[in-house]
Every structure is written in C-alpha cells, then in structure tokens.
Amino acid sequence: MVWIGYVGLTALALCWIPQSIDTIKQGRCPVNTAFLVLSALGSLSLAFYALSLGNMVFTILNCLTTLGAAINIFYKMFPRESHQGSA
C-alpha cells in the first residue's frame, strides 16, 4: 500500500509545478495571498509532524508542497518589475 502514498505524493507535488512555472515566467503571482500563506503554513506544519512520526512519504510531500507555496509567496511579495518595450 505504500505505492498509493507515492502516487499521492507525486500528484500533490506536481500540482504546484504548472503554477510555479507560470509565476516565474510572469514574474508575479496572481494566486490569493491567504491561500498561499495557509497552504505554506499547513504543509510546513504537516512536514514537521510527519517527520516526528518518521513518515518519509508525507515528510517529502509536505516539504515539496511548502516549496511550491514558498516560490509563489516570494513572487507575490516581490514581483518582478515589467520592462515594457523590451523585446
């Protein structure tokens, strides 16, 4: 049954990739700030909890989802300035 955990881990970790790529390309994050903060706080807390239980599947999952949220929070707080007229 461990493989089911890895399937879930993969799906949840991969779901942040398209949003993070779009955020990096745009240089800003259009995602709701409350969602980002709650997602990061929740996944970080769960990562520590899973680590305390010795559950590597959920530790890895929550570290990766925290990273995805953190990338988007960074661009939400520090958007890249657009250079209009640049080709």
C-alpha positions in Angstrom: 0.0 0.0 0.0 3.0 2.3 0.3 2.8 2.9 -3.5 -0.5 4.6 -3.1 1.2 7.1 -0.8 3.9 7.7 -3.5 1.2 8.2 -6.2 -0.5 10.8 -3.9 2.9 12.4 -3.1 3.7 12.7 -6.8 0.3 14.2 -7.8 0.2 16.8 -5.0 3.9 17.8 -5.5 3.4 18.0 -9.3 0.3 20.2 -9.0 2.5 23.1 -7.8 4.8 22.9 -10.9 2.5 24.5 -13.5 1.5 27.3 -11.2 5.1 27.9 -10.1 6.3 27.9 -13.8 3.6 30.5 -14.7 4.5 32.6 -11.7 8.2 32.6 -12.5 7.5 33.4 -16.2 5.2 36.3 -15.3 7.4 37.5 -12.5 4.3 37.9 -10.3 1.8 35.6 -8.6 -1.9 36.1 -9.2 -2.9 33.5 -6.6 -4.8 34.7 -3.5 -2.4 35.6 -0.7 -4.4 33.9 2.1 -4.5 30.7 0.1 -0.7 30.8 -0.3 0.0 31.6 3.3 -2.4 28.9 4.6 -1.1 26.4 2.2 2.5 27.0 3.2 1.8 27.1 6.9 -0.3 23.9 6.7 2.2 21.9 4.6 5.1 23.1 6.7 3.4 22.1 9.9 2.5 18.7 8.4 6.0 18.2 7.3 7.3 18.6 10.8 4.5 16.3 12.1 5.3 13.7 9.5 9.0 13.9 10.3 8.3 13.4 14.0 6.3 10.2 13.1 9.2 9.0 10.9 6.9 9.0 7.8 9.1 9.9 4.9 6.4 9.8 2.3 4.4 12.6 3.9 7.6 14.4 5.0 8.7 14.6 1.4 5.3 15.5 0.1 4.8 18.4 2.6 8.3 19.7 2.0 7.7 19.8 -1.7 4.3 21.5 -1.4 5.8 24.0 1.1 8.5 24.8 -1.5 5.8 25.3 -4.2 3.9 27.7 -2.0 7.1 29.5 -1.0 8.1 30.2 -4.6 4.7 31.7 -5.2 4.7 33.7 -2.0 8.1 35.1 -2.9 6.8 36.4 -6.3 3.6 37.7 -4.6 5.7 39.7 -2.1 8.5 40.7 -4.6 7.0 40.9 -8.1 9.5 41.3 -10.9 9.2 44.7 -12.5 8.0 44.5 -16.1 10.1 46.2 -18.6 7.7 47.4 -21.3 9.2 48.0 -24.6 11.8 45.3 -24.2 11.9 42.6 -26.8 
